[in-house]
Amino acid sequence: MIRRSPADPDVLKVTFAVPAEVGPVSVVGDFNAWDPESTPLKTRSNGTRSAALNLPTGGRYRFRYLATGGRFFDDESADAYEANGYGDTHGLLLT
């Protein structure tokens, strides 16, 4: 799930969240050079794992989640999806 809230006129706070039972997971994408160490989702008391990023408005970002064992998956609430060149897709986030 993706939640958005304005941080200021030029920045959007984007929160990425998945059910905690997914296990350890990171969000990777254009916004963090696809680095799995950069944005791990933290376990929350509400039964989810989440991480928030402040992104410039007017952007178009490709992203996926990366779970334990190198398993990638997309977010059902992405704005769109496109082929990723590896026989799969990635989500698009429009800010």
C-alpha positions as YAML, in Angstrom:
chain: A
units: angstrom
residues:
- id: 1
  name: MET
  ca: [0.00, 0.00, 0.00]
- id: 2
  name: ILE
  ca: [1.19, 3.50, -0.79]
- id: 3
  name: ARG
  ca: [0.09, 6.52, 1.23]
- id: 4
  name: ARG
  ca: [0.83, 10.09, 0.16]
- id: 5
  name: SER
  ca: [0.75, 13.34, 2.06]
- id: 6
  name: PRO
  ca: [2.13, 16.74, 1.13]
- id: 7
  name: ALA
  ca: [5.29, 17.62, 3.05]
- id: 8
  name: ASP
  ca: [5.56, 21.07, 1.46]
- id: 9
  name: PRO
  ca: [4.62, 22.53, -1.96]
- id: 10
  name: ASP
  ca: [7.51, 20.81, -3.76]
- id: 11
  name: VAL
  ca: [7.75, 17.58, -1.74]
- id: 12
  name: LEU
  ca: [5.42, 14.64, -1.27]
- id: 13
  name: LYS
  ca: [5.80, 12.28, 1.69]
- id: 14
  name: VAL
  ca: [5.30, 8.75, 0.34]
- id: 15
  name: THR
  ca: [4.83, 5.86, 2.77]
- id: 16
  name: PHE
  ca: [5.32, 2.33, 1.47]
- id: 17
  name: ALA
  ca: [3.65, -0.39, 3.57]
- id: 18
  name: VAL
  ca: [3.21, -4.16, 3.37]
- id: 19
  name: PRO
  ca: [1.78, -6.74, 5.79]
- id: 20
  name: ALA
  ca: [4.34, -7.69, 8.46]
- id: 21
  name: GLU
  ca: [3.98, -11.39, 7.63]
- id: 22
  name: VAL
  ca: [5.80, -10.73, 4.34]
- id: 23
  name: GLY
  ca: [8.96, -10.72, 6.46]
- id: 24
  name: PRO
  ca: [12.01, -8.50, 6.02]
- id: 25
  name: VAL
  ca: [11.60, -6.33, 2.91]
- id: 26
  name: SER
  ca: [13.03, -3.18, 1.36]
- id: 27
  name: VAL
  ca: [11.62, -0.81, -1.21]
- id: 28
  name: VAL
  ca: [14.02, -0.27, -4.10]
- id: 29
  name: GLY
  ca: [13.68, 2.08, -7.02]
- id: 30
  name: ASP
  ca: [14.93, 5.06, -8.95]
- id: 31
  name: PHE
  ca: [14.73, 7.17, -5.78]
- id: 32
  name: ASN
  ca: [17.44, 5.13, -3.98]
- id: 33
  name: ALA
  ca: [19.53, 3.75, -6.88]
- id: 34
  name: TRP
  ca: [17.82, 0.34, -6.39]
- id: 35
  name: ASP
  ca: [19.90, -0.16, -3.24]
- id: 36
  name: PRO
  ca: [18.31, -2.84, -0.98]
- id: 37
  name: GLU
  ca: [20.14, -1.47, 2.06]
- id: 38
  name: SER
  ca: [18.87, 2.08, 1.57]
- id: 39
  name: THR
  ca: [15.17, 1.82, 2.49]
- id: 40
  name: PRO
  ca: [14.25, -1.20, 4.62]
- id: 41
  name: LEU
  ca: [10.67, -1.32, 5.85]
- id: 42
  name: LYS
  ca: [10.43, -1.36, 9.65]
- id: 43
  name: THR
  ca: [7.96, -3.46, 11.63]
- id: 44
  name: ARG
  ca: [5.11, -1.38, 13.10]
- id: 45
  name: SER
  ca: [2.70, -2.15, 15.95]
- id: 46
  name: ASN
  ca: [-0.26, -2.10, 13.54]
- id: 47
  name: GLY
  ca: [0.83, -5.33, 11.80]
- id: 48
  name: THR
  ca: [2.64, -3.73, 8.89]
- id: 49
  name: ARG
  ca: [6.17, -2.94, 7.80]
- id: 50
  name: SER
  ca: [6.65, 0.54, 6.39]
- id: 51
  name: ALA
  ca: [9.10, 3.23, 5.34]
- id: 52
  name: ALA
  ca: [8.51, 6.84, 4.32]
- id: 53
  name: LEU
  ca: [10.40, 8.93, 1.80]
- id: 54
  name: ASN
  ca: [10.15, 12.59, 0.86]
- id: 55
  name: LEU
  ca: [10.15, 12.84, -2.93]
- id: 56
  name: PRO
  ca: [10.03, 15.90, -5.19]
- id: 57
  name: THR
  ca: [6.63, 16.50, -6.74]
- id: 58
  name: GLY
  ca: [6.30, 16.06, -10.49]
- id: 59
  name: GLY
  ca: [8.45, 12.92, -10.50]
- id: 60
  name: ARG
  ca: [8.01, 9.50, -12.10]
- id: 61
  name: TYR
  ca: [9.70, 6.70, -10.18]
- id: 62
  name: ARG
  ca: [10.07, 3.00, -10.96]
- id: 63
  name: PHE
  ca: [10.09, 0.76, -7.88]
- id: 64
  name: ARG
  ca: [9.58, -2.73, -6.43]
- id: 65
  name: TYR
  ca: [9.78, -4.46, -3.08]
- id: 66
  name: LEU
  ca: [12.66, -6.83, -2.40]
- id: 67
  name: ALA
  ca: [12.02, -9.58, 0.16]
- id: 68
  name: THR
  ca: [14.29, -12.15, 1.75]
- id: 69
  name: GLY
  ca: [15.84, -14.55, -0.72]
- id: 70
  name: GLY
  ca: [15.92, -12.03, -3.54]
- id: 71
  name: ARG
  ca: [12.17, -12.21, -4.23]
- id: 72
  name: PHE
  ca: [10.84, -9.07, -5.90]
- id: 73
  name: PHE
  ca: [7.17, -8.09, -5.91]
- id: 74
  name: ASP
  ca: [5.08, -5.11, -6.97]
- id: 75
  name: ASP
  ca: [2.72, -2.93, -4.95]
- id: 76
  name: GLU
  ca: [-0.96, -3.34, -5.86]
- id: 77
  name: SER
  ca: [-1.49, 0.40, -5.36]
- id: 78
  name: ALA
  ca: [1.18, 1.55, -7.83]
- id: 79
  name: ASP
  ca: [-0.02, 4.22, -10.26]
- id: 80
  name: ALA
  ca: [0.88, 1.97, -13.21]
- id: 81
  name: TYR
  ca: [3.16, -0.92, -14.18]
- id: 82
  name: GLU
  ca: [5.62, -1.40, -16.98]
- id: 83
  name: ALA
  ca: [7.91, -4.16, -18.23]
- id: 84
  name: ASN
  ca: [11.26, -4.08, -16.45]
- id: 85
  name: GLY
  ca: [13.40, -5.75, -19.12]
- id: 86
  name: TYR
  ca: [13.91, -8.89, -16.99]
- id: 87
  name: GLY
  ca: [10.70, -10.67, -17.97]
- id: 88
  name: ASP
  ca: [8.67, -9.07, -15.19]
- id: 89
  name: THR
  ca: [7.24, -5.67, -14.24]
- id: 90
  name: HIS
  ca: [7.89, -2.86, -11.81]
- id: 91
  name: GLY
  ca: [5.50, -0.34, -10.39]
- id: 92
  name: LEU
  ca: [5.39, 3.34, -11.29]
- id: 93
  name: LEU
  ca: [4.90, 6.06, -8.71]
- id: 94
  name: LEU
  ca: [3.85, 9.50, -9.93]
- id: 95
  name: THR
  ca: [4.37, 12.34, -7.46]
...
